[in-house]
């Protein structure tokens, strides 16, 4: 006869799948001892650039019990966003990271996580916990590896053998004891260095370590001031985010189109050419990106990015 913690694990995985999550792994909520010196060194090198929030809540990033009182379990989840059709990507076209094609994932996935918590409480009984999707100091990729659903690639992203890396990560941190999965200990990247070789700004400073302050995504989304001239001509027309290190990754040959209508791009975007982008008005920007993560850059930031690419 199976024990209760095994049963909880099965219920969580079954219900996560029913809500569209592709993978679900479970780990014991504990201090991430191995990650502490790595995070400290990364911050010490100023690889977070102007992302001051990355240096905040150091203890909370490493210890889930500081985010949820009495936390016993971290549930790590994968949700696919690989598009069926890419936006036009001719050499002269401006490009947007695939994760931002559709509606803002924070809202779409948070709603699913809240629903998952409701279903689990109905099936299991009352328990405490919180849902996270890139919304708090949670080391998502490290937890995902600890729950066995992937490994950290040389580009520091989580890779999954069945799906590659075009997916969102999300977590439930709960005070319920659940049987944990074995961690992913094997690195399936081998000697491949395609992501390192392809990065036009040399942001991947060593396998698994990214200097965030050199990343095209950082310049086009996080940086609020003018983009420095020393990276001029290196963006390969990425106007919001960047997928280069994922596009060249051999594991992404296994990517399959997502089944989430909310992640489909606004119809107008599919026909945008370079001229349309160059002449975009604030009204068009607000219409096309009304629910998109692109709004994070604001219209003024988007124009700054366009100007930089046109210089």
KEKE-3310 file (N, C-alpha, C; in steps of 0.2 Angstrom, whole numbers, plus 5000, padded with zeros to 4 digits):
npx = (5004:5003:5011:5005:5012:5017:5005:5001:5010:5007:4994:4996:5005:4996:4985:4992:4996:4983:4980:4988:5001:5018:5028:5031:5040:5046:5053:5061:5059:5072:5087:5097:5111:5122:5121:5122:5136:5139:5129:5133:5145:5142:5135:5145:5153:5146:5137:5124:5121:5112:5101:5096:5087:5091:5100:5094:5085:5093:5094:5081:5081:5088:5082:5067:5059:5058:5050:5038:5030:5035:5037:5038:5039:5044:5036:5040:5037:5034:5029:5025:5029:5033:5031:5019:5020:5034:5037:5039:5056:5066:5082:5082:5072:5064:5066:5057:5058:5052:5044:5037:5027:5013:5000:5005:5014:5015:5003:4994:5000:5000:4986:4983:4991:4985:4973:4977:4981:4969:4962:4970:4968:4955:4955:4965:4964:4965:4980:4994:5002:5011:5010:5021:5028:5040:5040:5045:5059:5064:5074:5072:5077:5087:5079:5071:5080:5084:5072:5072:5067:5075:5091:5104:5109:5123:5121:5115:5101:5087:5086:5077:5076:5065:5059:5068:5071:5061:5051:5041:5045:5038:5032:5026:5026:5024:5017:5016:5020:5028:5032:5048:5056:5070:5085:5091:5106:5114:5123:5118:5123:5136:5150:5146:5146:5138:5129:5137:5146:5138:5133:5131:5136:5145:5140:5139:5150:5157:5154:5138:5137:5131:5134:5124:5123:5128:5119:5108:5094:5094:5098:5088:5076:5078:5087:5086:5091:5100:5106:5123:5136:5146:5140:5134:5128:5128:5116:5109:5096:5087:5074:5066:5070:5079:5083:5094:5103:5095:5089:5100:5103:5105:5096:5083:5078:5068:5058:5040:5025:5016:5000:4992:4981:4981:4994:4997:5002:4997:4986:4990:5003:5009:5011:5019:5031:5048:5047:5034:5037:5046:5038:5029:5016:5011:4998:4996:5006:5000:4989:4993:5001:4994:4991:5003:5020:5029:5025:5032:5043:5038:5032:5041:5053:5053:5054:5066:5074:5072:5077:5091:5094:5093:5103)
npy = (4994:5011:5025:5041:5052:5048:5047:5060:5066:5060:5065:5078:5079:5073:5082:5094:5091:5090:5103:5108:5109:5103:5096:5091:5092:5087:5093:5092:5106:5115:5124:5130:5125:5123:5133:5145:5151:5152:5161:5172:5175:5178:5190:5198:5200:5209:5205:5206:5219:5234:5229:5230:5224:5210:5209:5210:5202:5191:5179:5174:5170:5159:5151:5143:5142:5154:5161:5155:5150:5137:5129:5114:5107:5110:5112:5110:5117:5115:5125:5125:5137:5137:5143:5140:5146:5156:5174:5185:5183:5188:5194:5208:5211:5216:5208:5199:5191:5174:5171:5182:5184:5182:5184:5191:5180:5180:5182:5173:5160:5162:5162:5149:5142:5146:5140:5127:5126:5127:5116:5105:5108:5105:5091:5085:5092:5105:5116:5125:5138:5145:5152:5154:5163:5168:5179:5182:5181:5168:5154:5148:5139:5132:5125:5118:5109:5102:5096:5087:5089:5094:5100:5112:5122:5127:5140:5144:5142:5132:5115:5103:5086:5081:5093:5104:5121:5131:5136:5141:5142:5138:5138:5130:5133:5124:5119:5106:5089:5080:5066:5067:5069:5062:5072:5080:5075:5073:5081:5085:5092:5090:5092:5102:5119:5128:5138:5147:5151:5157:5169:5185:5196:5191:5186:5175:5170:5159:5141:5139:5151:5167:5184:5195:5208:5210:5204:5203:5203:5210:5223:5227:5226:5227:5237:5254:5266:5274:5263:5257:5262:5253:5241:5242:5237:5224:5217:5210:5213:5211:5217:5216:5207:5191:5177:5170:5161:5150:5147:5141:5130:5112:5104:5110:5106:5097:5104:5107:5114:5125:5123:5133:5145:5158:5162:5164:5175:5193:5195:5206:5207:5196:5200:5211:5221:5227:5241:5243:5242:5252:5263:5263:5268:5275:5271:5260:5252:5250:5243:5231:5226:5225:5216:5210:5204:5213:5226:5229:5236:5248:5260:5271:5265:5255:5262:5268:5256:5253:5264:5263:5251:5256:5265)
npz = (5000:4995:5003:5010:5006:4993:4986:4986:4978:4966:4964:4963:4951:4941:4941:4937:4924:4919:4918:4908:4910:4905:4911:4928:4943:4959:4974:4990:5001:5005:5011:4998:4997:4989:4979:4985:4986:4972:4968:4976:4970:4957:4959:4965:4954:4947:4937:4936:4932:4930:4936:4950:4959:4959:4968:4980:4994:4997:5005:5004:4991:4992:5001:5003:5014:5019:5011:5012:5026:5036:5025:5015:5003:4986:4971:4955:4938:4921:4907:4890:4877:4864:4847:4834:4822:4817:4819:4805:4799:4791:4785:4786:4795:4810:4826:4839:4855:4857:4868:4870:4861:4863:4875:4891:4900:4914:4919:4913:4917:4931:4934:4931:4940:4952:4950:4950:4964:4970:4966:4971:4985:4986:4983:4992:5004:5016:5015:5017:5006:4991:4975:4961:4948:4940:4949:4961:4973:4968:4964:4950:4940:4946:4956:4947:4941:4953:4955:4945:4932:4922:4916:4919:4905:4895:4892:4904:4905:4908:4902:4894:4889:4881:4877:4874:4877:4876:4885:4900:4917:4933:4950:4964:4981:4995:5011:5013:5015:5003:4992:4986:4969:4961:4959:4944:4938:4928:4914:4899:4889:4885:4875:4867:4861:4855:4859:4866:4857:4848:4853:4851:4859:4868:4880:4887:4899:4904:4904:4909:4915:4914:4910:4914:4911:4899:4890:4876:4879:4891:4888:4879:4887:4901:4904:4907:4903:4890:4877:4877:4866:4863:4860:4848:4833:4836:4838:4830:4825:4835:4844:4855:4868:4866:4856:4852:4859:4861:4849:4842:4849:4850:4857:4855:4844:4847:4850:4851:4844:4855:4865:4869:4866:4871:4870:4857:4844:4841:4828:4819:4820:4813:4800:4800:4793:4791:4789:4794:4808:4810:4808:4818:4828:4844:4847:4839:4844:4857:4854:4848:4857:4869:4879:4881:4886:4880:4883:4895:4891:4888:4877:4874:4877:4868:4856:4858:4857:4844:4837:4841:4834:4821:4819)
capx = (5000:5007:5010:5002:5016:5017:4999:5000:5014:5003:4988:4999:5007:4990:4981:4996:4995:4976:4980:4992:5009:5021:5032:5030:5044:5045:5059:5061:5060:5077:5092:5101:5118:5127:5120:5124:5143:5138:5125:5137:5151:5139:5133:5151:5156:5141:5134:5117:5121:5108:5095:5097:5083:5094:5105:5089:5082:5098:5092:5075:5082:5091:5078:5060:5055:5058:5045:5032:5031:5034:5037:5041:5040:5044:5034:5042:5032:5036:5023:5027:5027:5036:5025:5018:5023:5038:5036:5044:5063:5071:5088:5081:5066:5066:5064:5055:5058:5046:5040:5033:5022:5006:4999:5010:5014:5015:4996:4992:5002:4998:4979:4983:4994:4980:4968:4980:4981:4962:4960:4974:4965:4949:4957:4970:4962:4968:4987:4997:5007:5010:5012:5026:5030:5045:5037:5048:5066:5064:5079:5068:5080:5090:5074:5069:5085:5083:5066:5073:5064:5080:5098:5106:5113:5129:5118:5112:5094:5085:5085:5073:5077:5060:5056:5072:5071:5056:5045:5041:5045:5033:5033:5022:5030:5019:5019:5013:5025:5026:5038:5052:5059:5078:5087:5094:5113:5118:5123:5117:5126:5142:5156:5143:5147:5135:5126:5143:5149:5133:5131:5135:5139:5149:5137:5140:5157:5159:5148:5133:5137:5129:5135:5117:5124:5130:5114:5103:5088:5095:5099:5082:5071:5079:5091:5081:5094:5102:5110:5129:5138:5150:5137:5131:5129:5129:5110:5106:5089:5082:5071:5064:5073:5084:5082:5099:5106:5090:5088:5106:5103:5102:5090:5077:5075:5063:5052:5034:5021:5012:4993:4989:4979:4983:5001:4997:5003:4991:4986:4993:5011:5011:5012:5023:5038:5053:5044:5029:5040:5049:5033:5024:5013:5009:4991:4997:5009:4996:4984:4996:5005:4990:4992:5010:5026:5033:5023:5037:5048:5035:5032:5047:5059:5053:5057:5074:5077:5072:5082:5097:5095:5093:5109)
capy = (5000:5017:5030:5047:5057:5046:5048:5067:5067:5057:5069:5085:5078:5072:5089:5099:5089:5092:5110:5110:5109:5098:5092:5093:5088:5088:5093:5094:5113:5116:5129:5128:5126:5123:5139:5151:5154:5154:5168:5177:5176:5181:5197:5201:5202:5214:5202:5208:5226:5239:5225:5230:5219:5204:5208:5210:5196:5185:5173:5172:5167:5152:5147:5143:5143:5161:5163:5151:5148:5129:5125:5107:5105:5114:5109:5114:5115:5118:5126:5126:5143:5137:5145:5136:5150:5162:5180:5186:5184:5189:5197:5215:5211:5216:5202:5199:5185:5171:5171:5188:5184:5182:5187:5191:5174:5180:5182:5167:5155:5163:5160:5141:5140:5147:5135:5121:5126:5126:5109:5101:5108:5101:5084:5083:5095:5112:5116:5132:5138:5151:5151:5159:5163:5174:5185:5183:5179:5160:5152:5143:5134:5127:5121:5113:5104:5098:5091:5082:5090:5097:5102:5119:5122:5132:5147:5145:5140:5125:5111:5097:5082:5080:5099:5109:5126:5136:5135:5145:5139:5140:5134:5130:5131:5122:5116:5099:5084:5076:5062:5070:5066:5062:5078:5079:5076:5072:5086:5082:5097:5087:5096:5107:5126:5132:5144:5152:5153:5161:5175:5191:5201:5187:5187:5168:5171:5153:5137:5140:5158:5173:5191:5198:5215:5210:5200:5208:5204:5215:5229:5229:5226:5229:5243:5260:5272:5273:5257:5259:5262:5248:5235:5244:5232:5217:5215:5206:5216:5209:5224:5215:5200:5188:5169:5167:5155:5145:5145:5137:5124:5106:5101:5113:5102:5093:5109:5106:5120:5125:5122:5139:5151:5165:5163:5166:5183:5197:5194:5211:5205:5191:5203:5217:5221:5232:5248:5244:5243:5259:5268:5261:5273:5273:5268:5253:5248:5248:5239:5225:5223:5227:5211:5207:5206:5219:5232:5230:5241:5254:5263:5275:5260:5251:5267:5268:5250:5254:5269:5260:5247:5260:5270)
capz = (5000:4995:5008:5009:5002:4986:4984:4985:4972:4960:4963:4960:4944:4937:4940:4934:4917:4916:4917:4902:4911:4902:4916:4935:4947:4966:4978:4997:5002:5009:5009:4992:5000:4983:4975:4989:4984:4965:4968:4979:4965:4951:4961:4966:4947:4944:4931:4936:4929:4933:4939:4957:4962:4959:4974:4985:4996:4995:5009:5002:4985:4993:5006:5002:5020:5021:5007:5014:5033:5036:5018:5015:4996:4980:4965:4949:4933:4914:4902:4883:4873:4857:4843:4828:4816:4819:4816:4799:4802:4786:4788:4788:4799:4818:4829:4846:4858:4856:4874:4871:4855:4865:4881:4896:4904:4921:4921:4910:4921:4938:4934:4931:4947:4957:4949:4953:4971:4972:4964:4976:4991:4986:4983:4997:5010:5017:5016:5015:5000:4987:4968:4959:4941:4939:4952:4968:4972:4968:4959:4947:4936:4951:4958:4942:4941:4959:4955:4940:4925:4917:4918:4917:4900:4895:4892:4910:4904:4910:4896:4895:4884:4877:4874:4873:4882:4875:4890:4906:4923:4938:4956:4970:4987:5000:5018:5013:5014:4997:4990:4981:4964:4961:4955:4937:4940:4922:4910:4892:4884:4882:4873:4863:4864:4850:4862:4868:4850:4844:4857:4848:4864:4872:4887:4891:4900:4905:4904:4914:4919:4910:4912:4912:4909:4892:4886:4872:4883:4896:4885:4876:4892:4908:4905:4906:4900:4883:4876:4876:4859:4862:4858:4842:4827:4838:4841:4824:4824:4841:4846:4862:4870:4861:4857:4849:4862:4861:4842:4840:4854:4847:4860:4853:4838:4849:4852:4847:4845:4861:4864:4873:4862:4874:4868:4849:4843:4839:4820:4815:4821:4808:4794:4801:4790:4794:4788:4799:4814:4810:4808:4823:4833:4851:4847:4836:4850:4863:4852:4846:4863:4875:4884:4880:4890:4877:4887:4900:4888:4887:4870:4874:4877:4862:4851:4860:4854:4836:4835:4842:4828:4815:4819)
cpx = (5004:5006:5007:5006:5017:5011:4998:5004:5010:4997:4991:5001:5001:4986:4985:4996:4988:4976:4984:4999:5012:5025:5031:5035:5044:5051:5057:5063:5066:5082:5096:5108:5123:5127:5122:5131:5142:5134:5129:5142:5148:5137:5139:5154:5151:5138:5126:5116:5117:5101:5096:5093:5086:5098:5100:5087:5087:5096:5086:5076:5084:5087:5071:5056:5054:5053:5038:5033:5030:5034:5041:5043:5040:5042:5036:5039:5035:5029:5026:5025:5030:5030:5025:5021:5028:5035:5041:5051:5068:5076:5086:5075:5068:5063:5062:5055:5052:5041:5035:5028:5015:5005:5004:5009:5013:5007:4993:4993:5000:4991:4979:4986:4989:4974:4970:4979:4974:4960:4964:4970:4959:4950:4961:4967:4966:4976:4989:5002:5006:5013:5016:5027:5034:5043:5040:5055:5066:5069:5076:5072:5084:5085:5071:5074:5085:5077:5066:5070:5069:5086:5099:5111:5119:5127:5114:5104:5093:5084:5082:5074:5071:5057:5061:5072:5065:5050:5046:5042:5041:5034:5027:5026:5025:5021:5016:5019:5024:5033:5042:5055:5067:5080:5090:5102:5117:5118:5123:5120:5132:5147:5153:5144:5143:5132:5132:5145:5145:5132:5135:5138:5143:5146:5138:5148:5160:5153:5144:5133:5136:5130:5128:5118:5126:5124:5109:5097:5088:5095:5092:5076:5072:5082:5086:5084:5096:5107:5117:5132:5142:5147:5133:5133:5129:5122:5106:5098:5084:5080:5068:5066:5077:5083:5088:5102:5102:5089:5094:5106:5101:5096:5083:5074:5069:5057:5046:5029:5016:5004:4989:4987:4981:4991:5002:4998:4997:4992:4990:5001:5013:5013:5016:5030:5042:5050:5038:5031:5043:5044:5028:5022:5012:5002:4992:5001:5005:4991:4987:4999:5000:4990:4999:5015:5030:5031:5028:5042:5045:5036:5039:5053:5059:5056:5064:5077:5078:5077:5089:5099:5096:5099:5114)
cpy = (5006:5022:5037:5052:5055:5048:5056:5069:5065:5062:5076:5084:5077:5078:5094:5097:5091:5099:5113:5110:5103:5093:5095:5088:5091:5088:5094:5102:5113:5121:5126:5130:5127:5130:5145:5155:5156:5161:5173:5180:5180:5189:5201:5203:5207:5211:5204:5216:5230:5235:5224:5225:5212:5203:5208:5203:5190:5179:5170:5168:5159:5148:5148:5144:5150:5165:5161:5148:5140:5126:5119:5105:5110:5110:5113:5112:5119:5119:5129:5133:5143:5138:5140:5139:5155:5168:5181:5187:5184:5194:5204:5216:5212:5210:5203:5192:5181:5171:5177:5189:5185:5186:5186:5184:5174:5179:5175:5161:5156:5160:5152:5139:5141:5142:5128:5120:5124:5118:5104:5102:5105:5093:5081:5086:5102:5111:5123:5132:5144:5148:5156:5158:5169:5180:5186:5180:5171:5158:5146:5138:5129:5123:5116:5108:5099:5094:5086:5083:5093:5098:5109:5119:5127:5139:5148:5143:5133:5121:5105:5092:5081:5087:5105:5114:5131:5135:5140:5140:5142:5136:5135:5128:5130:5119:5109:5094:5080:5072:5066:5066:5066:5068:5075:5080:5076:5079:5084:5087:5094:5092:5102:5114:5130:5139:5149:5155:5158:5168:5181:5196:5197:5187:5180:5168:5164:5148:5138:5147:5164:5179:5194:5205:5216:5207:5205:5209:5209:5222:5232:5229:5229:5236:5249:5266:5270:5267:5260:5258:5256:5242:5236:5239:5225:5213:5210:5207:5213:5216:5223:5208:5198:5180:5166:5160:5149:5142:5140:5130:5118:5103:5104:5111:5098:5098:5107:5112:5119:5124:5127:5144:5157:5167:5165:5173:5186:5196:5199:5210:5201:5194:5209:5216:5226:5239:5249:5245:5250:5264:5267:5267:5271:5269:5261:5249:5246:5243:5232:5222:5224:5222:5207:5209:5212:5225:5234:5236:5248:5256:5267:5270:5256:5255:5267:5262:5251:5258:5266:5255:5250:5264:5268)
cpz = (5000:5001:5005:5004:4995:4983:4982:4979:4966:4958:4960:4953:4939:4936:4936:4926:4915:4915:4911:4904:4908:4906:4923:4939:4954:4970:4985:4997:5007:5007:5003:4993:4994:4979:4979:4986:4977:4964:4970:4974:4959:4953:4962:4959:4944:4938:4931:4933:4933:4936:4947:4961:4963:4965:4980:4988:4995:4999:5007:4995:4986:4998:5006:5008:5022:5016:5009:5021:5033:5030:5019:5008:4991:4974:4959:4943:4926:4910:4895:4880:4866:4852:4837:4822:4820:4816:4810:4802:4796:4789:4790:4793:4807:4821:4837:4849:4858:4862:4874:4865:4858:4871:4886:4900:4911:4923:4919:4915:4928:4939:4935:4937:4952:4957:4952:4960:4974:4971:4969:4983:4991:4986:4990:5004:5011:5018:5014:5009:4996:4980:4965:4951:4939:4943:4959:4967:4973:4963:4955:4943:4940:4954:4953:4941:4947:4959:4949:4933:4920:4920:4916:4911:4900:4895:4899:4910:4906:4903:4898:4888:4879:4874:4873:4879:4881:4879:4896:4912:4928:4944:4961:4976:4993:5006:5019:5011:5008:4995:4984:4975:4964:4957:4948:4938:4933:4917:4903:4887:4881:4881:4868:4866:4859:4853:4864:4862:4847:4847:4854:4852:4869:4879:4891:4893:4902:4905:4910:4917:4913:4913:4910:4909:4902:4887:4882:4876:4888:4893:4882:4881:4898:4909:4903:4903:4893:4883:4874:4869:4858:4859:4851:4836:4829:4839:4836:4824:4829:4844:4853:4864:4865:4862:4854:4852:4862:4854:4840:4844:4851:4850:4858:4846:4840:4851:4848:4849:4852:4860:4868:4868:4864:4872:4860:4849:4840:4831:4816:4815:4815:4802:4794:4797:4793:4794:4793:4806:4815:4810:4813:4827:4839:4851:4844:4841:4855:4861:4851:4853:4870:4881:4884:4885:4887:4880:4892:4898:4888:4879:4869:4874:4871:4856:4852:4856:4847:4834:4836:4836:4821:4814:4814)
residu = (UNK:UNK:UNK:UNK:UNK:UNK:UNK:UNK:UNK:UNK:UNK:UNK:UNK:UNK:UNK:UNK:UNK:UNK:UNK:UNK:UNK:UNK:UNK:UNK:UNK:UNK:UNK:UNK:UNK:UNK:UNK:UNK:UNK:UNK:UNK:UNK:UNK:UNK:UNK:UNK:UNK:UNK:UNK:UNK:UNK:UNK:UNK:UNK:UNK:UNK:UNK:UNK:UNK:UNK:UNK:UNK:UNK:UNK:UNK:UNK:UNK:UNK:UNK:UNK:UNK:UNK:UNK:UNK:UNK:UNK:UNK:UNK:UNK:UNK:UNK:UNK:UNK:UNK:UNK:UNK:UNK:UNK:UNK:UNK:UNK:UNK:UNK:UNK:UNK:UNK:UNK:UNK:UNK:UNK:UNK:UNK:UNK:UNK:UNK:UNK:UNK:UNK:UNK:UNK:UNK:UNK:UNK:UNK:UNK:UNK:UNK:UNK:UNK:UNK:UNK:UNK:UNK:UNK:UNK:UNK:UNK:UNK:UNK:UNK:UNK:UNK:UNK:UNK:UNK:UNK:UNK:UNK:UNK:UNK:UNK:UNK:UNK:UNK:UNK:UNK:UNK:UNK:UNK:UNK:UNK:UNK:UNK:UNK:UNK:UNK:UNK:UNK:UNK:UNK:UNK:UNK:UNK:UNK:UNK:UNK:UNK:UNK:UNK:UNK:UNK:UNK:UNK:UNK:UNK:UNK:UNK:UNK:UNK:UNK:UNK:UNK:UNK:UNK:UNK:UNK:UNK:UNK:UNK:UNK:UNK:UNK:UNK:UNK:UNK:UNK:UNK:UNK:UNK:UNK:UNK:UNK:UNK:UNK:UNK:UNK:UNK:UNK:UNK:UNK:UNK:UNK:UNK:UNK:UNK:UNK:UNK:UNK:UNK:UNK:UNK:UNK:UNK:UNK:UNK:UNK:UNK:UNK:UNK:UNK:UNK:UNK:UNK:UNK:UNK:UNK:UNK:UNK:UNK:UNK:UNK:UNK:UNK:UNK:UNK:UNK:UNK:UNK:UNK:UNK:UNK:UNK:UNK:UNK:UNK:UNK:UNK:UNK:UNK:UNK:UNK:UNK:UNK:UNK:UNK:UNK:UNK:UNK:UNK:UNK:UNK:UNK:UNK:UNK:UNK:UNK:UNK:UNK:UNK:UNK:UNK:UNK:UNK:UNK:UNK:UNK:UNK:UNK:UNK:UNK:UNK:UNK:UNK:UNK:UNK:UNK:UNK:UNK:UNK:UNK:UNK:UNK:UNK:UNK:UNK:UNK:UNK:UNK:UNK:UNK:UNK:UNK:UNK:UNK:UNK:UNK:UNK)
# end
